[in-house]
Structure formats: C-alpha cells, structure tokens
C-alpha cells in the first residue's frame, strides 16, 4: 500500500481557532506544521530561510492581507518551490481571480469545505502541482 507523502506545511491565518484546528489536523496526518497568525511574522520566517513544501494562507487578515503577503513572497523569490494554496471565506470569483493572477496552485473556500476535506484537497493540489 502506498503511503501519502508527508509535507512540511506553513499555515498563515489570523483566526487562532482555525489555525490550531488545521495545525492539529495536518500534524495528525504526519505533516510538519508551522502555524503563524500574523502575515508579517510569516514573511520574516520565510526571509529567515523557512522553505515549506506547502503554504496555506487566508486572504482576509489584519495589517497585510494574503494577496499582499503572496505578492511580497513572489517579489522576493521566497520559497519558490512551495505549493501555494489559498484557504479563505472569500469565495467570489474576483477574489479567486486576484489570487490566481499572482500564482497560486489552488483555492479552497473555508465556508463550503469541512476540515477533513481541506486536508485531502491540500494533499491533492500538492500532488498535482509536483507533477
């Protein structure tokens, strides 16, 4: 039986409850999780050499939103091989298009996806992106 690849994953979300819940979900699946509630802190960690296989980020966050964070990550060429997945309640096509325009691998709408589905979808997007 083939076992799923276990990833190093960075989750950036200002919602502490969701951050903790997703951290536990991904950790339980054997993934190494770095969970950060502040986009600026996430940027500093990436500048400091953090190179996760997958970055999962929210869009709506105080100070710097996910689009701005991703724009900076791309501009500074931080962790260029990371698979980037947006996990947001913003489900409007305009939000999805904005995120896709700066190079994401996937977009998951939190409100319509239960946590176990998020886990599977993140793994599926990562697998497809690595091909």
C-alpha positions in Angstrom: 0.0 0.0 0.0 1.3 3.4 -1.0 1.5 6.0 1.8 0.9 9.6 1.1 3.9 11.9 1.0 4.2 13.9 4.2 4.8 17.6 3.7 6.3 20.5 5.6 3.4 22.9 5.7 3.2 26.6 6.6 -0.3 27.8 7.6 -1.0 31.5 7.8 -4.3 32.6 9.3 -5.2 35.2 11.9 -8.1 33.1 13.2 -6.5 31.3 16.2 -9.2 28.7 16.4 -8.8 27.7 12.8 -5.0 27.9 12.9 -5.0 25.5 15.9 -7.6 23.1 14.4 -5.8 22.9 11.0 -2.4 22.5 12.7 -3.8 19.5 14.7 -5.4 18.0 11.5 -2.3 18.3 9.4 0.0 17.1 12.3 -2.2 14.1 12.9 -1.6 13.2 9.2 2.2 13.2 9.9 2.9 16.6 8.4 5.4 19.1 10.0 3.3 22.2 10.6 4.5 25.8 11.2 1.4 27.8 12.2 1.6 31.6 12.1 -1.2 34.0 12.9 0.4 37.1 11.5 1.4 37.6 7.9 4.3 39.9 8.7 5.7 37.1 11.0 5.2 34.6 8.2 7.2 36.8 5.9 10.0 37.1 8.4 10.2 33.3 8.8 10.3 32.9 5.0 13.0 35.6 4.8 14.9 33.7 7.5 15.1 30.6 5.4 11.8 28.7 6.1 11.1 26.7 2.9 7.8 24.7 3.3 6.6 22.3 0.7 3.1 23.9 1.0 1.9 27.3 2.1 -1.7 27.5 3.1 -2.9 31.1 3.7 -6.0 33.1 4.3 -6.8 36.2 2.3 -8.5 38.4 4.9 -6.1 39.2 7.7 -5.3 42.5 9.5 -2.4 44.6 8.5 -1.4 42.7 5.4 -3.8 40.5 3.5 -2.9 37.2 1.9 -2.7 38.7 -1.6 -0.2 41.3 -0.3 1.7 38.6 1.5 1.9 36.4 -1.6 2.9 39.4 -3.7 5.8 40.0 -1.4 6.8 36.3 -1.3 6.8 36.3 -5.1 8.7 39.6 -5.5 11.4 38.5 -3.0 11.5 34.9 -4.6 11.0 33.4 -1.1 10.4 29.6 -1.1 9.8 29.5 -4.9 9.2 25.7 -5.0 6.4 25.9 -2.4 2.9 24.9 -3.5 0.6 27.9 -2.5 -3.0 27.3 -1.6 -5.5 30.0 -0.5 -7.9 28.9 2.2 -10.4 31.7 2.6 -14.1 32.5 3.2 -13.8 34.8 0.2 -15.5 32.7 -2.5 -16.2 35.4 -5.0 -14.7 34.8 -8.5 -13.0 38.2 -8.3 -11.1 37.1 -5.2 -10.2 33.8 -6.8 -9.0 35.6 -10.0 -6.9 38.1 -8.0 -5.1 35.2 -6.2 -4.7 33.2 -9.4 -3.1 36.2 -11.1 -0.2 36.1 -8.6 0.4 32.4 -9.0 -1.4 30.1 -6.6 -1.8 26.4 -7.1 -5.2 26.1 -5.5 -8.1 27.9 -3.8 -10.3 26.4 -1.1 -13.4 28.2 0.2 -13.5 27.5 4.0 -17.3 28.0 4.4 -18.1 25.2 2.0 -15.3 22.7 3.0 -15.1 20.7 6.2 -11.6 20.3 7.7 -11.0 16.7 6.6 -11.9 17.8 3.0 -9.5 20.7 3.3 -6.7 18.2 4.3 -7.5 16.0 1.3 -7.8 18.9 -1.1 -4.4 20.3 0.1 -2.8 16.9 -0.5 -4.4 16.6 -3.9 -3.3 20.0 -5.0 0.2 19.4 -3.7 0.5 16.1 -5.6 -0.8 17.6 -8.8 1.5 20.6 -8.5 4.6 18.5 -8.1 4.0 16.5 -11.3 
